[in-house]
Amino acid sequence: MSTVTYALEHFYYGQSLEQPDPEPQLLAKSQGIVQEQVDEAVQFALVPAAETPTGSWALIRGKQALPFVLVQAQTTPTNQTLWHYIVMPTDVLRAIGGNLKAIIGLAQVQMPTFQKPVGKLQQLLVDHPQVVTGEEQIDDILELMNYTHNQIDIIESLLAAIVQGVPLVVQGAPNDLETRIQFIQGLLALLPPSARFGVTFATHTLESTKIDTQIRFFGGEKLSRQTLIYGWQKGKLGGNVVADDYSHFVASQLRLDAELVSQQTRGLTAVAAWRIKRGEGLAEALGYASYRLKLDDALINNQPVETADVSKVLAEDPTLTDELKIAYTHHLLAFALALGDMQYADPIAPMLRQNSDLEWAIQSQFDQAINDGKSLLVYDALSRWMANPLGPTGSHWVELTHHAVQAHMQTLVQKRDLKGINAFFEQVHHASPGLEIGKVIPKLIEMVLPLSVLDRDLNLTVFLIAVNYLESDVLRRLISAQKFTANLPPTLSRLAPYLTGEDAGMAPSGLLLSAASDFGDEWRDPVLIRLAESSIRAKRSDIVDTQALGGMVGLIGTTWGVQYSQTLNWIAIMLCRDETLTRLELPGPTYLLRLLLASGGYKDAANEMLHQARVLYPGEAQADYITMVQRLFAETPIPIQQMPHALKALNEAGVKSLPLLMAYIGILEAHSWSSALDRIAQQATVMLLENSDIAKVIPASAMIALLKFHINRKDVDQTIRVASIMPQVAIREGARGINLIGRMYKLMDWDEKIRIAALELLRRYVRIAPDAEARKAITAFGREFGAGIQQATETSYALRRMLDNLELIEYADFLHSSAEYLYDTALTYVDKAKVPTIGSVMNSLDSLGGSLSSSDRILLANELSEVGKSILELGKPWQSHARELDQHIENLLQGRKDPTCALDVFWIIAGYLARGKRQPLKMQRILSQHIFGERTAPRVLDETRIVGAVLQSALQAFPPTRKITISAEAIRQEMDSLWGDIPLEKQREIVREFTTDLQRVGELSYLIASTGNPKAMEDGSFARKLEESSQQPKSTLELYRFVSGYFRARS
């Protein structure tokens, strides 16, 4: 069999031959020795060398760097003083167990000499010593008795000094190391093996020796009064003689037989070791060990002991053997049963799982106690023990408890103790679930039922216990017994005929909840659940109305709600039928969904949502359905750890689009938008942004909550994306939308990008709000947020009107048609030397392709007149800039001049897009070119209407009669916002043409107005002649009136 070998670190300290006189030094060491260990050993364990061949030997407790150190001091034949230090780890000393004779070989007869300090040493290898046998221990004790002249009292005092920590000094002992070690070995033999390892000693010390050991052999005369002195030669004691319980106990055994000491100390090994490991001192640990031994002997021999002592040992001491545990528990349980107080026996409970023999013994003792009429005491103990997480488990304990319960109830019934029965029912009702008391309740009710009609309190208790434990059909039969229900609340008797089927009519509204409520707050909830369950099983679902469902919804999250969660789930599922849903008053159907969610029936809840959407929310009622879904999830919190299952059920059932989004938002609301649900918030955001139809119908409250979530998270990107949808949601809120947008603007103020997005929020609202709301919003925003915000939103509103509520890309198309139309019609009169005659113009008009109806001709005539008038109004303000027109245009293009009229705005916008660059207008007419280019008559009508709309919208946005208050910079910023909404690829596609067209419309409008005769657009003779084709048109403006008359005459 292999043995354990310990590798010990060691070092030599002293003088070398090369320098015999100087101070001692480190001469050699093994690899694991560090300087801190050397310093500590030299400071606390520098023992003198004895004048014997092997010198002196000592075991000394270290301070920090060393646990223990074994040191030998010796003077060599060359008169060198050397010390050999061996580091002794605590676990090695424990293994040695005080067997000093096994390691005395470490003491060298002749230490090596050192010419000079050398390098490393090999570790010392020490085999695990053999355990000291009982015979060897007895021999060591007998040797000690021999050294002390067989004086047991002296041995007791020597042992007491070691146990109590009083230093023991031995004077006059023989010089040889073996004798002194044997003396120490004898004292150690009086201790349990587990307590021997920490006893320190020194076989030789002087008055100048400064070491701390428990046993020391002394060669001087001056001693401290705090030490116990033993004079070897005379066998006398002196100094500090102390007494000790353990030492007295050992001495008493020694007086009888040394073998008893051996037996007892070995028996105390585990106990002493446990107490020492707990951190107790040697005296305290050994005192407890001897006390335990006396207690064990008393119990085994049926002698009287203190029950509190037995209970404490049983509860705390892990060293009890299985045999002793049975003895202790038997005594404790017998005492508790005799006194009628089972709390004394409670320490037994945690021990029963680990010991089947102990379990069997306790069960047998309890069985006997039940037979002896002490069943209530047995139940009292078992109800506590099985409620203890460390207590006994298993069907045999449950059966034993049920046996005790039935036995006690039978005793009470035989005595007709009605109050006792009532109290015991209350007691067993509150038993821990581990007792499975429900299995025995039907038997108890059967035993008590004949007596229950004799006492109102007992009658009520039996009913309530039945509600909590009996099957539905049994409970229903019990309720049908009029004699039994006579003393119960009268509403139960009113309910009974409907429940039993005796009355087939519809149950009165609220009857079920009323019947349950009459049993008081403590019992209302379980009575309500069980009566609802019984009603459905009796095929009387009409009894379970909206009021009853509301009561059950109120149980969500309560103790009763958790206990009956599966029953509530079943009730909800059974009521989710078309005929029931249509019968229930609102919000009854929603209550069903809440019960399904709360009980974890996520799949059933998801399917029922779709079912109710079809049955209860058709067509226009879908808006109510959306609101219901949000409130459903907001008011029914789902545990966060269950969230993945709930969301998976919704998706798999096919809940989609807005209902799914509202479910997500409801979930977030239920958990106060917790950061733990960030992923769900992100999914909700993606759904909203990817489905434009959702934004058209999503409730404003949901949008606000989602936006606030991203604002609170300081998520810049998501805040901006969600905020971009807010305006169209706010529009649906009517006048409240202005306040809503303003609130969101104030929240978006923690980052520059967010502040820009917040202003964009206001701009977008003004662009799409109804005209009256937009104007109110500008005033409100200016009043609350300042002039800068008012200027920005006024600009948004003005450009919105200029664009005629069109998107910028769509407006660019209309503008291009207008620019082409104005260009072609202006080209006819660019060369004043070649003005077409009346006949030429008439021929051009007669040659127009396509046909127009009479009404279309009148429409075209009117539109041409309006175009001419609009051009005059647009161009009139520019007459004052005629001399410096180019500089004026340059200032507008560069954004250096604020607008004073509508044409200025065209140029400012063009300057923004063209980065201030002007596109020169080139007018070159082809001789054969038609006055309307290649347009057919219908196209002339269409484009004339487009030109009129473009020019009119500019005039409506910036009427000549009202001063323009917005700046060029505000217009450029608004364009920056509008242009930024267009994809980059589309920007590149339209920018050049759009820029050119803005400049062309601006310049052509001025050109046509400035070169034309304003009288052509008045109701005078000149205009009339043009209309009658008797006046030659000499400008584009006059041409418009001429053509107007041409088509009017042919209508």
N, C-alpha and C positions, 0 to 999 in steps of 0.2 A: 504494500500500500504506500502510495507516495506521501511525502510529508512536506509541510510548508517550510520554506527557507526564507528568512528575513535578511535583507541587505541593509546594513547599518552604516551611516556616514560617521567618520571619526577623524580626529586630528591629534597631533602631539604638540606639546607646548613646553618650553623650558630653555635650558642653556645648551649650546653646542660646544664640542671639544675645542674648536678653533678659537672661541672666545668664551672661556669659562666664567669670567667675572661679570660681564655686563648683565643688563636686565633680561629676564626671560623673553622669548619671542616664539612666534609660530614656526615650527620646525618642518612639519609635513601635514598634508591633509588629503582627504578623499575629494573627488570631483564636486560633490554636492554641498560641501561646506562653504558658507559665505562669511564675510568678515563680521557681519552683525552677530552671528552665532559665536564666533571666537571671542569677540568683545564681551558678550553677555556671560559666557562660561567663565572667562577669567575674572570677571567682576563678582559673580555670585557663587562660584563653585571652585575657588582656589583653596583646596584642602591641604593641610600639612602632610608631609610624608612621615610614616611611622618607622621606627627603628626595627623593622622586621623585614624578612626577605622580600615579601610581596608589597611592602609599604602599606598604604591605607586605601580604603575603597569607600565610595559614597554614591548614593542616588539622591539627586537634588532636583527639585522642581524649578523649571525655568521661568522667565518672565514674559517675553514677547517673541523673541526669535527662536526660542527653544521650548519644547513641551517639557521634557525631562532630560537630564544628562547623567550618564554613569561615568564617574571619574576615578581613576587610580593615580595616586601620587607615590613616587618612589625616588630614592637617592641611589644613584648608580655607583659601582666600585670606583669610578673616576671622579666621584664627588659632584656629579651633575644632578640637579633636581629636575625631574621630568614629570609631566602630567599627561595622561592619556584620557581624552574625552571621547565618549561614545554617545551620539544623539539617540535617545530612546523615544520613539513615537508612542503616543498613548495607546494605540491599538496593539502595539507590540507588547507593552507592559501588561495590558489586559490579558493578552494571550498567554503570557508567562505566568500570570495568576499568582504572583508572590513566591514562585518556586526559585529562590535565589541560588540554591545548590545546583540548579540546572544551568545557570549562567556564570557561576563562579569561575569557570574556565576562562572567562574574558579577562580575569585578573592575571597579569603576566608576572611570572617569577622573576624574569629579567627583561626589562624594556630594552629596545634597541638603542644604540648610541648614535649620535649624529655629529659627524665631523663639522658639518655646516648645514644650514637649512637646505632641504631638498625639495623636490617637486611633489608629485601626486602619490597618494596611497590608493590601494584597492579597497573597495568596500569590504566590511566584515560580514561574513555569511554565518548566520546563526539558525540552526534548525529549531523548529517549533518543539518546545520541551514536552515530555510526556506529562499527562495530568497526574497530579499528586494523588496517590491512592489513599484509601481510608487508613490502611496500616501505616503508611508513611506519615500521614498527618498525626496519627496517634503517637508514633515514635517522636515526632517533633515536639508534641505537647509534653510527653514524658521527659524529654531532655530539658525542656524549660522548667518543669517541676524539680528536676534534679538540680539545675542551676540556682533555683530560688529556695532550695532546702525544703521542698514540698509545702511551702507556705501558700495555701490557696488565696488567703487574703492579700498577700503581696502580688500574686499574679493578677487578681481582680483589679488592684490599684494600677498596676502597670498597663493593663489593657484599657482601663478607664482613661488614663492619660492620653493614650493613642486615639481613642474614640472621641474624646472631648477636645482634642487639639492642644493639650498641654505638653510642651517639650519634655521628653524623657531623657535624663542624663544618667549614664551608667559609669560609675567610678570603680577603679580597682579590678577591672576584668582582666583575664589573661590576655597577653599581647597577641597571640596568634590569630590570624584572620579567620580561620575556620571556626574557632570557638565563638567568636563575636557574631559571625554570620549565622551560626546555629541558634544563638540566643534570639536574634532577630527573627529567624525562621520560625521559632517556637511561638513567639508573640503573633506572627502573621497567621499561624495555624488556628488561632482562636477566633479569627475573622472569617466570614463567608468568602469564598474565592473571588467573588465579584468586587469585594471591597478592599482586597489586598494590594492592588496595583499602585495605589497612590500614596502608600506609606513610605516616606523618605527616611534615609539614615546616613550616618557617617561613622566609620569604624575607628576613627581617630581624629580628635580635635584638641586645640589648645585654647588658652584664654584669649589669644589674639585672633582666633579663627572666626571670620564673619560669614557664617553660612546659616541657612534656615532649613533645619531638618526636624523630623518628629522624634527620631531616636539618634542619640549621639553618644559615642564613648569618649570620655573626657580624661585628659591627663593633667589638668590643673587643679586649683583649689577654689578660686573665686567663682561662685555661681549665682545666677539670678534667683530671686525668691519665687519667681513665676514658673520655675521648672520643678518637675518631680525628680528627685535624686534617689537612685538606687545604689547602695553600697554593696558591691559584689561579695566582698570578703565576709561581712557580718550579716548580709541578707537583710539589711534594714532600709527603711524608706525615710526620706526627708523632703523638705520643701513643700510644694503645692500638691497635696494629696486630694484627689477629687473622686466623687462617686458617679456611677453611671448605670442606668437600668439594664442596658444590654450586657455590660460587664458583670453585673450582679447575676443576671440570668445565666451567663456562661459559667460563672463560678459555681452556681448552684448545681449545674449539670456535671461540672468537673468533680465536685465532691462525691457525686454518685459514681461516675465512670467516665474516663477520657473518651471512650467510644461514643458515648452520648453526645459529647461536644462535637465530635466529627460528624455524627449524623445530623445534628441540629444546624451546624454551620453550613453544611451542604444543602440542607433544606431551605435555608434562608438566602441562598445565592441569588435566585431570580428576583426575590422581593427586594433585597438590598440593591441589586443592580438597577432595578426599575427606579427606586427612589433616588439613587445617585445620579442617574441620567436625567431625572427631573430637576437636578440642580441642588438637591439637598446636601447638607454637610454630612460627614461620616457619622457623627453622633445621632443626628436626626434620622438618617436612613436606617442605621442599625437599631435605634430605639423602636422605630416602626416595625422592623423585621421581627424583633423579639416579641413585640405586642401581637403581631399577626400569628406567630407560632402558638402563643398562649390561647388566642381566640380559636384557632383551628382545633387545638387539642380539646378545648371545652365543648365545641360543637360536636365533634366526633364522639365524645364521651357523654353526650346528653347532659352537660352541666349548664347551669343558668348563665346567660350572657345578656349584655345590653342590646336591645333590638336596634337602637340607633347605630351602634358600632357595626352590627352585621349588615345593616342596610348600606352604610357608608362604604364598607369594604367591597360589598357586592357591586355597588355602582361605580367604584373608582379603580379597584385593583385588578389589573389585567393578568396578574401572575397566579390567580386561583386555578387549580387543576379542575378537570371536569368532575372528578369525584367530590372535591370540596365545593364546587358550585352547586351541586345537587344538595349537599348538606346545608349550605347557607340558605338556598332558596326554600328548602323544605321547612327550615326553622322560621324563616321570615314569613312565609305564606301561612303557616300554622298559627303564628303569633297574630298576624293581621286578621285572620278569620276569627280568632278567639276574641280579639278586641273589637271586632266589627268596624275596623278602619283599614280599608284596602290600600290606602296611599303608602303605608309602610312597605307594601310588596311591589311598588312601581319599579324599583331598580331591576326587577327580574325581567321585565319586558324586552329590553334590547338584547338579552343574552339568548333568547329562545331560538333565533334563526340559525345560530351556529352550532347548536348542540341538540341532536335528535333525542338523546337519552334524557336530557333535561326537559325537553318538550313533553315527552311521554310521562315523565314523573309529575310535572305540573298539571297536565291534563287529568291524570288519575286523581290527583289531590282535589282538583276542582270538581270532578264527577262526584267524589265522595261528599264534598261540601254541598252540592246541589241535593243529593240524597238526604243530607242532614238538615235540610230546610234553609240553607244559606244561599239560595239562588240569586237574590238581589245583590248580595255582596260579590258573587261571582260575576254577574252582569256588570256591576259597577267597575270592577277591575278590568274586565275584558273590553269594555267600551273605551276606556282610556288607553289600554295597551294597543289595541288595534288602530286607534287614531294616531298613535305615535309612528312617524315614518320609519323608525328603526324597530318597531314592535313586531309581534308574530304575524305571519300571513298563512293562508291556505284554507282549504275547505273544512278541514277538521276543526280549526279554531272557529270558523263561522258557525258550523253545526253545534259546537259546544255553547256558543253564545246564544243561538236560537233555543237550545235546550234549556238554558238558564232563564231566558225570557218567558218561554211557555210555562215553565215550572212556577215562576213567580206569579204570572197572570192567573194560573190555575188556583194558586193559593188565595189570591185576592178575590176571585170569583166565588170560591167556596166560602169565604168569610163574608161575601156580599158587601165588600168594602168599596162602595161606589166612588168615594173621593180618592181612594188609593188607586183604583183602576184608572180614573181620569188622569191622575198625576203620572202614573206609569206610562200611559199612552203618550202624554206630552214628552216624557223622558225618552222613550224609544223613537219618537218622531224626529228628535234632534240628534239621533245617533249618526256616527260618521258613515260615509258611503261604504267603507270597507266591511261593515257588518252585514251588508245586504239585507237590511231589516225588512225590505219590501217582501221578501219571500215568506216571511212568517206572519206578516200583517193579516192576510186573509184568515188564517187560523185563529189569530187573536180576536178579530172582529166576530167570527163565528162563536167563540167562547163567550163573548161579552154581550152580543146582540140581545138576548132575552132580558138582560138587566138594563139596557140603554134607555128603554122607554120609561123607566122609573125615575130618571133624573134628567132635567133639561140640560145641564152642563155636560153630562156624559153623553147624552144624545147628540149634542152639537159636536163634541170631540170625535165621536165615532164617525159621524158624517164627514168631517174634515179629513180624518185619517183615511177614510174610504176614498175621498176625492183624490188624495195624493197617491194612493197605492193600488186601488182595485182596477180591474179591467173595465172597459166602458160598458159592456153588456151587464156585468154584475152591478156596477154603479147604477145603471138605469133601472134595474129590477129593485134595487134598494130604494131609489127615489119613488118608485111606483107604489111602495108600501105606505099607505096613508097613515097607518098607526105610527110608523117610524118618523114620517115628516111632520106629524102634527105639531110637535114642539119646535120645529125649525122655522126660520123666517117665512111669512106667508107668501112672498113672491115665488119661492121655490114650489109651493103647492100650486100656484097659478101656472107655473111653467110646466109642471109634471104632465098634464094631459097632452100638451103639444109634443113633449119629448117622447112619451110612450105611444103616441098615435091615437089616443082616445079621442082627441079633438083634431080633426083633419084640416081645420081652417088655418088661415095665415096667422102666425103668432104676432101679437101686438108689437109695434116698433119699440125697441129699447128694453123689452122684457128681460132678455138674457143678461144684459149688463146690470140691470136693476137687481135681478135675483142674486148675481154674484156680489154686487156691492153691499147687499144687506148682511153679508157675512163679515163685514169690517175690513179695514185696510190691510190687516195682516194676511187674511185669507182670500180676499177678493180675486187676486190674480190667478192662483191655481184653480179656484172654483170656476172662474170664467173660461180658462183653457179647457178644463175637463168637461164642462157642460157643453162647450162648443164642439169638442171632439165627439161627445155622445150624440149630439144633435145630428151631426153629419153622418155618423154611423147608423143612426136611426132613419136616414134619408129625409131629414127635416132641416135641410140647409137654409130654409127661409127663416129659421130662428136666429141664425148668425147674420145679423144685419150690420149696417155701417157703424152704428154706435158700438157694437160689440167688437168689431174689427179695430176701431179706434182705440178701444181699451187694450187690445192685444198688442197693437203697435206701440203703445206706451210702455210695454214690457221690454222693448229692445234694449239690450245692454244691461238689464237688471239680472239679479240672481235667478228669479223665476224664468226670465226670458232665456237665459243660458240653459237652465235645467230642462226646459221644455222646448228647446229650439227645433228639434226634429218633429215634434207634434205640431208646432206652429207652421212649419214648412208643409206638413201634410194637410193641415187645414186649408192653407192658401191654395195648394194645388187642387184640392177637391172643389174649391169654389170658383176656379178659373174656367167656368163654362159659360157659353153665350147667354143662356137664359138667366144665370145668376148675375153676370156682369150687367146686363140690361136692367135687372131688377134693383140692384144696389144703388142707393143714393151716392152721389159724389161726396167725399173722395174715396168711397169704399173700394173701387177697383185699384186705386193707387195704393191703398193700405195693403191689398193682397201682394202687390209688387214689393212693397217695403218688407213684408214678412218673408218673402222669398229671398230677397237680398240679405236680410239680417241673419237668416238661418244658413247662409252659405249656399243656397240653391241658385247659383249664378246662371247655370244653363236654363233652368226653368224660368228664372226671371227674364232672361233675354228673349226667350221664345214667347213669353206672356206679353212682353212689351209690344212685339209685332202683332200678336193676337188682338190686344186692346186697340192698337192703332187702326186695325181693320174694322173692328166691331164698334168702337166708341168714338173714334175721331175721323170720320170720313170728310173728304172735301175741305171746306174752309175751316173745319175744326182742327186741322193739323197744327195750326198755330198754338192752340191750347195743348195739344199733344207735346209739342216741343217744350213748352213751359213746364208741363208735368214731368217730363224726363229729367230736366235740369233739377227741379225741386226734389224728385225722387232720390237722385244720387247725392244731392246736397244734404238732405235730411236723414239719410241712412248711411252713416259712415261705414266704409268697408276697411277692415284692418289692412295696413300697408302691406304686410306680408302676404295677404290674400289678393292683392291688386292684380298681379299677372293672371290669376285664374279667372277673375271677374272680367277683365278686358278680353281675354281669349274667348270666353263664352259669348260676349257681345259680338265679336267679329265672326265667330263661327256660326252664330245664329243668323247673321245677315243684317244686323243693325248697321246702317250706313249713313253717310252724309251728315246732315244737320242733327238728327237725333243722336248719332254717335258722338258728334262734337259736344252736344249739350250734356251728354252723359259724362264725358271727360271733364267738362267745366264744373259740373255738379260734384264730381269726385274731388276735384281740386278745392272747391269751396268747403266741402265737408271736412277737409284736413287743413283749413285755413291757408291754402296754397303753400304747404310745407315744402321745404327744399328737397325733401326725400322724394317728392313727386315731380322733380324737374323734367324727367323724361316724358311724363304724361303731358305736361304743359307744352313741351316742344312738339309732341305729336299733334296736340290740339292746334297749335300754331300752323303746322304744316297743312293740316286739313283745311283750315280757314283760308290760307294763302293759295292753295292749289285748286280750290273750288270756288269760283266767282259767284255761283248761285247761292252759296251759304251766306256770303256777306249781304245778300239782298234781303235775307229773312232772319238772320240771327238777332236775338234780342239785344238791345243796347246794354243791359246789365251784364250779359255774358261777355260782350266785347270789352266793356270797361274793366271787368275783373281780369281778363286775359292780358290786357294792356298794362294794368297795374302790376300784375305778376312780373312781367318783363322789366317794368320800371323799377320795382323793388329789387330785382336781381342785378340792376344796372347793366342789363344786356342791351348794348347799343343797337346792334344789327336787328335783333328781333323786335325791339321797341319801335324802331323806324318802320319795319315792314308791317307790323300790326297797326301802327298809327296811320299808315297810308289808307287803311280801309275804314277808319273811324268816321270820316265825313259822310260817306253814304249811309252808314248806320245812324248817324245823328240826324240826317235829313228825315228819316222815318219818325223821329220823335217830335217833329213839328217845332214849336217855339222852345220846347225844352232842350232841343239839340244845341242851341247857342250856348246855354249854360254848360251842357255836357262837354262841348269842345273846349270851352274856356277852362274848365276844371282839368282836362287832360293837358292843355297847354302849360298850366302852372306846374304840373307834376314833372314835365319834361324839361328839367333845368339843371342837370348835373354835368353836362358835357357839351362841348361846342357843337359836335355833330348832332347831338340830340336837340340843342336849341334851334339849329337850322331846321331840323325835322319838325319841331314844334310849330315854327312859323309856317312851314309847309302845310301843317294840319289846318291852320286857320285859312290859308290861301285856298286849299282844296274845298273847304266847306263853302266859302264865299262863291267859288266857281260853279258849284252844283246846286246850291240851295235855291228854293223859289225866290223870285225877285224881292218880294217884301221881306222875307227872312234874311236874305243876303244883306239888304240895306240896314236892317236892325242889328245884324251881327257886326257890321263895320262900326257902327256907333258904339255898341257894347264893348267891342274889343278895344276901341280907342279910349273909351272912358276907363276901362280897367287896366289896360296894358301900356297906354301911352301913345303919343303922337306918331312915333316911328311905326308901330304896329298898325295904326289907323291908315297911314300913308301906304303901307304895303298891301293891306287888304282892299283899300280903295282902288289901287292899281289893278289888283286881281279882278275886281268887279268891273272896272272900266274896260280892260282887255277882254274880259268875258263877253261884254256887250259888243265890243268891236268885232270879235270873232263870231258873234251871233250864236253863242253857246255851242260852237263847233269845236271838235278837236283840232289841234294845230295842223295836223297832216291833211285833214279834210278841208280846212280853211285854205291851205296852200293850193289845193286843186282849184277851188273857186276863184282864188286870187289870180291864178295863172290864166284861167278863162277870161277874167276881167281885163287883165293886162293885154292879152292878145286882141280882144274885142276893141279896146280903146286905141290900141296901136293901129289896127287895120282901118278903123274909121277915121282916125286922125291923119293917116298917111295920104288920104285923098286930097287934103288941103295943105300939104306941106310945101307944095310949089304954087305960090300965089299966081304965077304966070300961066298956070295950066289948070285953072279951076273948071270943073266939069259944068257943061251947060245944063239947063233944065231938061232938055231932051236926053242928054247923055245919062243924067241921073235917073230919069224915068225909064230909059231902056234897061239900065242896070237892075232897077227894081222889078221891071216886068220879066227879066230873065232869071229871077231867083227860082231855084228848083224847089220842089215840094209844094205842098198846099197847106193853107191855113183855113180854119173855119171862120165864120163871121165873128164869133165871140173871140177867137184867138187874135183876129186882126185888131179888134177894139182893144184887147189886152196889150198887144204889142204897141199900139199907138200910145196908150196911156203910159206904159213902161218907158218908152223912149223919151216922153216928156219929163217923167220923173228922173231919169238918168241925167238929162240935161240940167234940170234944176239942181240936182245933187252936186253935179260938177261945178256949177256956179257957186254954190254955198261953200264947197270945199276949197275952191281956188281963190275966193274973194280975199281971205286974210293974207294971202301971199302977195297981193298987189303992192302992199307996203314994202316988200323986200325985193322988188323988181331990180333995183340998181345993184344990190349986193347979194343977189340970189345964190350965186355959187358959194360965197362965204357962209351964208346962212345954212345951205345944205351941208357944207363941210362941218360946221359946228354941230349940227344935228347928228351926222354920221359918227362923230367922235364922242357924242354924249356930253358935249360941253354946254349945250343950251337946252333948257327945259322947254317942253312943248307949249305952244299957245293956241294951236288948232289941230284938227284931225290929221291934216297932211303931214304936220311935224312928226306925229306918232309913227306914220309909215316909215319915214326916214330914220327915226331913232331905232326902230326895230331892225330896219335894214342894216344900219350901222353896227348893231350888236352882232348880227349874223355874219356880216362881211368884214368884221373887225375894222370898221371905219373906212373901208375902201368903196369908192363910188364906181358904179357901172355906167359909162356914158350911153345916152340914148341915141341910137343911130336911126334916122328916118330916111328911107330911100324907097320911092314908089316905082313900081313897074308900070309901064305905060298902059298895058291892057288890064291892070288889076281891078277887080270888082270892088265897089265901095264897102262890101261886107266880106271881102276875101272870097273863100270857097264855101261859105256857109249856105246852107239851104234855108228856106223861110222858117221851118220849124226850129232849126238850130239858132237862127237869129233871135226868135222869140225866147228860147231857153236861155241863151247867153245874155240877152238884154235883161232878163229877170235876174240873172246871177249878178251882173254888173250893178243893177239897181240895189240888190240886197247887200252887196259888199260896201257900196258907197253909203247906203242908208245906215247900215250898222255902225260905220265909222262916225257918221254925223250924230247918231243917237248916243254913242258912247262919249263923244266930245262935241256937244252942240255949240255952234258959234255964239249963241246968246249967253253962254255960261263960261266963266273963267276956269281954265284947267288948273287944278291944284296939285297934280302929281308931278314928280320930277322925272328927268331923263334917267337918273340913276335907278329910281324905283321901277321904271319901265324895263330897264335892262335886267334888273334883278328878277322881275316877274318872268321875263323871257328866259332867263337862266333856269327858273323853275319849270316852265312849260317845256322848254327844249330838252331838259334833263329827263323828262318822262318818255322821250322818243328813243327807241333803240339806236345804238350808234350806227348800225348799218343803214338804217332808214335816214338818219341825219345826213350821212354822206350822200345818200341818193337824192335828197331834195334840197339841200342847203343852197346850192348855186342858183337853181331856178327860182327858189323862193325869195332869195335875196334880190335877184334881178327884178322879179315881178313886183316886189314892194316898192323898189325905186321907180319902176316904169309906171305903176299906177299913180304914185305920188307926182311924178314929173308930167305924165300925160294929162292928169286931171287939171293941173295948173295950166299946161299948154292949151288945152281945149278951152278952159275958162277964159284965159287971158287973150286969146285970139278970136274969140267969138263975140257976137253982139248979144248982150243980155236981153234985149227986147225980143229975141227969138223965143224966150221962155216966158214972156209976159202975154197977157190977153189983149194985146193991141193989134193995130192994123198990120204992122210988120209981121207979126206971128201969123195973123190970119192969111196974109198973102202967101207965106211959106206953106201953110197947110193946104191952100188952094192951088198950089203948084204954079202960082203966077209970079213968084219971087224966086230968083236964082239963089240957092244957098252958096255962101262964099266962105263958110267955116264949118267945122265939124258940128259945132253947137247948132248952127242953122240947118245943117243936114238932118240932125235928129228931129227937128220940128217939121222939116219938109217930109221926111219918111213917115213921121207920125200922121201927118195929114193924108199921105198917100194911102196908108192902110185903113185909116178911118173912113176915107171916101169909098173904099171898096168893101166895107163890112156889110 
